[in-house]
Amino acid sequence: MKKYREITPLQSKEVFGIFNYSDSNFGYPLHSHPEYEINLICNGAGNRIIGDKVEKYVNMDLVLLGSNLSHYWDNSDINKQIHPKTAVTFIQFEEHLFEHFLNKEAFHPIKIMLQYASRGIEFTGQTRISAMERMRALTQLKDFEACLHFLDLLNFLAHSDEKKLIASPGYSTKIVMKENKRIDEVYQYMLQNFHQQITIKEVAAIANMSESAFSHFFKKSTNRSYIKFLTEIRLSHACQLLNSTQLSVKEIAHNCGYNNLSNFNRLFKKYRGTKPLEFRKKSAYTIPEYEDRFIQE
């Protein structure tokens, strides 16, 4: 993860840009850009970082990203024999595209949605299916007709009640380039090694800092302590294993870096609001803290 600010393919003369890759290689590092982005993934599975939140996604993912919101997807959990190709379609548009329109009453729902996009918005259920169909149709349109369908898509998403906020309320999209280069190295290391015992001394060395300086730096950069962020990565993976395997809770705890089963159960209950086996019985990958809905202002 060496590159952090994407120079997007969106042209200044365009109202929006839509880009479709039928077989994506997921070569992007953790990055951000001033443009808003609607990102749709089909037939994928892996890790997703939006702001200060780390989650697993499975099969289909639809997210609206605000301006300068850090984001990253990989395809590390995909079974190539079942899904040999993962399709990615994304729409990008400028931050100030609707600067005057958003003050009009007809655009108020879109205005509210774009304000909340600074935390990232995940769309689920039938909204995700319908949005996929609309985005696929949009790739075949041009000029004014494409603009009308683009506005219709935004309006459709803005009125949906099948959406969840992703990053925490205190997350800031203000980017300090020098710090982000170091924090991204830490992100990558944690994603690759969370199943092992990782000491703060190890990750502090990656950032070339003392342990105390690194602790302060990490919390300032992510609004999370290092331990809490690592716990979130591990429990996210545990949720995926609970839903997709028949491994015992003890085996899952071990696979996620916990040698103490009692400690794993305690943390799972604290952060997920339920016990691991109860979570498995629900047969749905949802996280209680993401269940907040939008409040019209």
C-alpha positions in Angstrom: 0.0 0.0 0.0 2.2 2.8 -1.3 -0.3 5.0 -3.2 -2.9 7.0 -1.4 -4.5 9.7 -3.5 -6.0 8.4 -6.7 -6.0 10.5 -9.8 -9.4 9.4 -11.1 -10.3 8.9 -14.8 -13.2 11.3 -14.5 -12.9 14.1 -17.0 -13.8 17.7 -16.1 -16.2 18.0 -19.0 -18.2 15.0 -17.7 -21.2 15.1 -15.4 -20.1 11.7 -14.1 -18.0 8.8 -15.1 -19.0 5.2 -15.0 -16.4 2.4 -15.3 -17.1 -1.3 -15.6 -14.5 -4.1 -15.1 -16.0 -7.6 -15.7 -12.9 -9.3 -14.2 -11.2 -7.0 -11.7 -7.8 -7.8 -10.3 -8.3 -5.6 -7.2 -5.0 -3.8 -7.7 -5.9 -0.7 -5.8 -4.2 0.1 -2.4 -5.9 1.9 0.4 -6.6 5.3 -1.2 -8.9 8.3 -1.4 -9.9 11.0 -3.9 -12.0 14.2 -3.9 -14.7 12.7 -6.1 -17.8 10.9 -4.7 -17.9 7.3 -5.7 -20.7 4.6 -5.9 -18.9 1.2 -5.9 -20.6 -2.0 -6.8 -18.8 -5.4 -6.5 -20.4 -8.7 -7.8 -19.1 -12.2 -7.1 -16.4 -11.1 -4.7 -15.4 -11.8 -1.1 -12.7 -10.4 1.1 -11.8 -7.4 3.3 -13.1 -3.9 3.1 -11.8 -0.8 4.8 -13.9 2.3 4.8 -12.6 5.1 7.0 -11.9 3.6 10.4 -14.0 0.4 9.9 -12.8 -3.0 8.7 -15.3 -5.6 7.6 -15.7 -8.6 5.5 -18.0 -8.5 2.4 -19.4 -11.5 0.6 -20.7 -11.9 -2.9 -22.2 -8.4 -3.5 -21.2 -5.1 -2.0 -22.6 -1.6 -2.8 -21.2 1.5 -1.1 -21.4 5.2 -1.6 -18.1 7.0 -0.7 -17.9 10.7 0.3 -15.1 13.0 -0.8 -11.6 12.0 0.5 -12.9 9.0 2.4 -10.2 6.3 2.5 -11.3 3.0 1.1 -9.9 -0.4 0.1 -11.3 -3.7 -1.1 -9.5 -7.0 -1.7 -10.8 -10.3 -3.1 -8.8 -12.5 -0.8 -11.7 -14.8 0.3 -13.0 -15.7 -3.2 -13.2 -19.2 -4.4 -12.0 -19.0 -8.0 -13.6 -22.4 -8.9 -17.0 -21.1 -8.0 -16.7 -17.5 -9.0 -13.8 -17.2 -11.5 -14.5 -13.5 -12.3 -15.4 -10.7 -10.0 -17.1 -7.7 -11.6 -16.6 -4.1 -10.4 -18.6 -1.2 -11.5 -18.2 2.3 -10.1 -19.5 5.8 -10.7 -17.5 8.9 -9.9 -18.7 12.5 -9.8 -17.3 15.8 -8.6 -17.7 16.9 -5.0 -19.4 20.2 -6.0 -21.4 18.9 -8.9 -24.7 19.7 -7.3 -23.6 22.8 -5.4 -26.6 24.9 -6.4 -29.2 22.2 -7.0 -28.9 20.8 -3.5 -30.5 23.9 -2.0 -33.7 23.1 -3.9 -36.4 21.1 -2.2 -36.5 18.4 -4.9 -32.9 17.6 -4.2 -33.1 17.6 -0.4 -33.0 13.8 0.0 -29.9 13.6 -2.2 -28.3 16.4 -0.2 -28.8 14.5 3.1 -27.4 11.3 1.6 -24.3 13.1 0.3 -23.7 14.6 3.7 -23.8 11.2 5.4 -21.5 9.8 2.6 -18.6 11.3 4.5 -18.9 8.2 6.7 -19.6 5.8 3.8 -23.0 4.3 3.2 -23.6 0.6 2.6 -26.8 -0.4 0.7 -28.4 -3.8 1.2 -31.4 -5.9 0.3 -33.5 -5.2 -2.7 -31.9 -1.7 -3.0 -28.6 -3.3 -3.8 -30.2 -5.6 -6.5 -32.1 -2.7 -8.1 -29.1 -0.4 -8.0 -27.0 -3.1 -9.8 -29.6 -3.4 -12.6 -29.7 0.4 -12.9 -25.9 0.7 -13.0 -25.6 -2.0 -15.6 -28.2 -0.2 -17.8 -26.4 3.1 -17.2 -23.2 1.7 -18.8 -25.1 1.5 -22.1 -26.4 5.1 -22.1 -24.9 8.4 -23.3 -25.3 12.1 -23.1 -28.5 13.6 -21.6 -30.3 10.3 -21.3 -27.4 9.0 -19.2 -27.6 12.1 -17.0 -31.3 11.6 -16.3 -30.7 8.0 -15.3 -27.8 9.0 -13.1 -30.0 11.5 -11.2 -32.7 8.8 -11.0 -30.2 6.4 -9.4 -29.1 9.0 -6.8 -32.7 9.8 -6.0 -33.5 6.0 -5.7 -30.6 5.5 -3.3 -31.5 8.6 -1.3 -35.0 7.3 -0.6 -34.0 3.8 0.3 -34.3 2.6 3.9 -31.9 -0.2 3.3 -28.7 1.6 4.1 -26.2 1.7 6.9 -23.5 4.1 7.9 -20.0 2.6 8.0 -17.3 4.8 9.5 -17.7 6.0 13.1 -19.3 9.5 13.8 -16.0 10.9 14.8 -14.1 9.8 11.7 -12.4 12.6 9.8 -11.7 12.6 6.1 -9.0 15.2 6.5 -5.8 13.6 5.1 -2.3 14.1 6.3 -0.3 12.5 3.5 2.9 11.8 5.5 1.0 10.1 8.3 -1.2 8.1 5.9 1.8 6.5 4.2 2.9 5.0 7.5 -0.6 4.0 8.7 -1.3 2.2 5.5 1.8 0.0 6.0 0.3 -0.9 9.4 -3.1 -1.7 8.0 -1.6 -4.1 5.5 0.5 -5.8 8.1 -2.6 -6.2 10.4 -4.7 -7.6 7.6 -2.1 -10.2 6.7 -1.2 -11.2 10.3 -4.3 -10.8 12.5 -4.5 -14.6 13.0 -1.2 -14.5 14.9 -0.1 -12.8 18.1 0.8 -9.2 17.0 2.5 -7.0 19.6 2.4 -3.3 19.5 6.2 -3.3 19.4 6.0 -5.0 16.0 3.6 -2.5 14.4 5.4 0.4 16.0 8.6 -0.8 14.3 6.8 -0.8 11.0 5.9 2.9 11.5 9.4 3.5 12.8 8.1 4.9 16.1 8.4 4.2 19.8 5.5 2.3 21.3 4.1 5.3 23.1 4.4 7.6 20.0 2.8 4.9 17.8 -0.2 4.5 20.2 -0.9 8.2 20.1 -0.3 8.4 16.3 -2.6 5.4 15.6 -5.5 6.7 17.7 -5.2 10.2 16.2 -5.2 8.7 12.6 -8.0 6.2 13.0 -10.1 7.4 16.1 -9.5 3.9 17.5 -6.8 2.5 19.7 -4.5 -0.1 18.1 -6.0 -2.9 20.2 -9.6 -1.9 19.3 -8.8 -1.8 15.6 -7.1 -5.2 15.7 -10.0 -6.6 17.6 -12.4 -5.3 15.0 -10.4 -7.0 12.2 -10.4 -10.3 14.1 -14.1 -10.2 15.0 -15.0 -9.3 11.5 -13.2 -12.5 10.3 -14.8 -14.5 13.1 -18.3 -13.4 11.9 -17.5 -14.6 8.4 -16.3 -18.0 9.6 -19.4 -18.4 11.8 -21.6 -17.8 8.8 -19.7 -19.7 6.2 -18.2 -22.7 8.0 -19.0 -25.4 10.6 -15.9 -24.8 12.6 -16.3 -24.8 16.3 -16.2 -21.5 18.3 -12.9 -22.7 19.7 -11.4 -23.3 16.3 -12.7 -19.9 15.0 -11.2 -18.2 18.0 -7.8 -19.8 17.3 -8.0 -18.9 13.6 -8.6 -15.2 14.5 -5.7 -15.0 16.9 -7.3 -15.8 20.2 -5.8 -18.6 22.3 -8.1 -17.9 25.2 -11.7 -18.9 24.4 -13.2 -17.0 27.3 -11.5 -13.8 26.2 -12.8 -14.4 22.6 -16.4 -14.9 23.9 -16.2 -11.9 26.1 -15.0 -9.6 23.3 -17.5 -11.0 20.8 -20.3 -10.3 23.2 -19.0 -6.8 23.9 -18.6 -5.7 20.3 -21.2 -7.7 18.5 -23.9 -7.7 21.2 -24.5 -11.5 21.2 -22.6 -14.7 21.8 -20.8 -16.4 18.8 -23.3 -19.4 18.6 -26.3 -17.0 18.8 -24.7 -15.0 16.0 -24.4 -18.1 13.9 -28.0 -19.0 14.4 -29.2 -15.7 12.9 -27.6 -16.8 9.6 -27.0 -13.2 8.6 -23.9 -11.1 8.5 -24.9 -7.9 10.3 -23.2 -5.9 12.9 -25.4 -4.2 15.6 -23.4 -0.9 15.7 -24.0 -0.4 11.9 -27.8 -0.6 12.3 -28.3 3.2 12.7 -30.6 4.8 10.1 -30.7 8.3 8.7 -32.3 11.2 10.4 -33.8 13.8 8.1 -32.5 17.3 9.0 
